[in-house]
Each structure stands twice: as structure tokens, then as C-alpha cells.
Amino acid sequence: MQLTDAEWEFIEPYLPIGEYGPYPERLRQQFEGVIWRFKTGGQWREVPQEFGASSTVSNRFRQWRDAGVFEALLEGLIAEAAKRGEVDLSLVSIDSTTARAHHDAAGIHLSEDVIAALEEAAAEEEKARSKGAAAKNKTGRTAGTLPGGRNDDASGGGGNSG
């Protein structure tokens, strides 16, 4: 992956340069190596030598990740696009596993009696769970019972011992 000069001019200020290196002329190659790795899906050890030693490229990626370079770069890209009026909010994504929605948000409209019945059923189920109702396993036996009526309690204190 070759970055254009304009892309590199935008990215370079986000990359920290430590007191002992890396040498600035290698930063671009190492950054391109990181892009190559994620673009191809290859292993770090497969990074071509033109980007530098694979261990150096992977270490540089970890340093940049830990320093928050990629988050800052993304925020900078969004800010730059906003300045030009090119922010497209249709590309925004929300992980649905962490964003709970009310049933009305999905377009479903339930009558009050249906909602009351569902809430009552949920309360009864919770009540049964709290009383310790035994769940059936795949074979239809109650959990904790072995064939022959023995208990599978690991402590050996319950049920028949032999």
C-alpha cells in the first residue's frame, strides 16, 4: 500500500517520534506496513521486507495503538471532512448488542392488555426461577440427576454414593 504525499502529510503529525527513533524516513514505510497487514489480513511475520522488519512494524503498531494514534487520526479525519462539509452521517454505525431499544422503537405497537400479559408472564417466570425450579437438560432429566437416581453432586454428600 503506497500512501500519496497528501495522505502522508495528513497522517505524519499524528505519529509520535521518540527520543531514540524511529528515524522519520522509516515512519512512512512502517505505517504503510501496518496498512498492508490489515488490508491483506496477513500475519505480522508476512509483512514484506520493504516496510521494514516485521517485528519492528508490529511493535510500532502496538506503540501507536497504545498511544491512541489511530483514535486521534480518526477524529482528525472526521474533523477535516466536517470542515469541507463532507461528513456523511449515514455511515455511522451502532453496535446493536450494546444499544437496547424499547419495543416501540422497532415499530411494534402493543395494546395495554398484551403488554400487561407479557409483563405478568415475565414476572411469573422470574418467580419460578427464584424458587429454584429445576431446568430440564437435553435428555429430559432434571439437572443434577444421573440415570439410576444418583446425584451428580461433585461433593459426594448428596444422593446415593454407590
N, C-alpha and C positions, 0 to 999 in steps of 0.2 A: 504494500500500500504506500503510494507516494503522496505526501501532502503537497498541496500547492503552496507557493510562497505566501499567498494571502492567508491561507488556513494556518500556516505556521506562525505568522505574525500575530494572529489572534491567540493561539494556544500558548506560545512561548512564555508570556508574562505570568501564566498560572503555574509554571513548573518551578519549584524551588531549586536553587543551586546552593549546595552545601559548601562549607569552607574548604573541604578537600576534594571537591569534584561533584558531580561529573563535569568533564570538560564540555562547555557549551556546544561545541560542534558535534558531540555524540548524543546530546539530548534528543535532537530531531530523529536520529536513527533509532534510538531506544523507544521513543514514543511511537514511531511507525511500527516497530516490532511488537509493541503491545497491541496496536490496532490489528496487525497481521494475525496475532494469536486469537483474538476474539472474532475477527472476520472469518477466519478459516475453521475455527473450532479445534485447531490442533493443540498438541501438548506443548508445554513450555520448552521441553527438550527438542522440539521440532522447529523452533524458530530459526529461520535461515541466518547464517553467519553474517550476512550483510547488515543485519540490525545490531550486531554485537554478540557477545557470548550469551547464550540462552539464560544462564543463571543471573547474569547482570541485568538482562531485560526483565526477568521475573522479579528480581529484587527491587528494581526501580519501580515496577508496577506496584508492589506492596508498599513501598515508601510513599508513593503518590496517593495510593488508596488511603493509607493511614493518616496522611496529612490533609485529606479532604480535597485533593486537587480536582477529582472528577466531579464532585458536587459543585465546587466553585466554578468549574468550567461550564457545567450545565446551566447554572444560574447566570453566568456571563452570556452564554448563547441566547438564553431566553430574554435577557435584558437588551441585548443587541437587536434581536428580532423585534422586540416591542418598540424600540426606537424607530425602526423602519416601518412599523405598522404591519409586521408580518407574523404576529402571534396568532396561531390557529387553535382555538380552544377545543375544536372538535377532536384534537389529538390527545386530549387529557384523558387519563385512564384512572379508574379507581378499582382497587382490588376488592372484589365483592366478598371475599372471605373475611374482611375486617370491617366492612361497612354494612351494618344491619339496617334494613329498611322496614318501615311499617307496612302492614298488608295493603293499606290504601295506596302506597307508593307504586305498587305493581299493577294498579288499575282494577283490583278486585274490590268490589263493594259488597259487604255482607250486611244482612239485616241484623238488628239488635238481638233477636232471639237466637239466630245462628251463632253470633259471637258469644252470647251467654252460654249456649250449649257447649261450644268449644272450650270456653274457659272452665266450665264445670267438669268436663271430661279431663282436662289437663290437671285440675285440682285433685280429682279422684285418682288419677294415675300417680301423681306425686305422693298422695296419701298412702297408696298401696306400696310404693317404693319405700317410703319412710317406715312402714311397718315391717319391712324385710321380706316382702313377698319373694319367693324363690323363682328365679328365672329358669326357663327350660332351656337345655342345651340342644344341639342339633339332633341327638338321638331320642329326644323326648323325655329324658330323665331329668330330675331336678338336679341343679348344680350341687356338687358335694357328695353325691351318692354313686357308689360303684355297683356294678352288677352283683347280685347276691346280697344287697342291702348294706354292704360295708361303706363306711365313710372314708372319703379320700383326704381327710384331715391329716396334714403332714405331722402334726404333733403326736398322733397316735393316741390321744386322750379320749377321743370320741368314737362311738360305734363299736363294731366287733373288731377285735385285734387279730383274728385268725381263724 
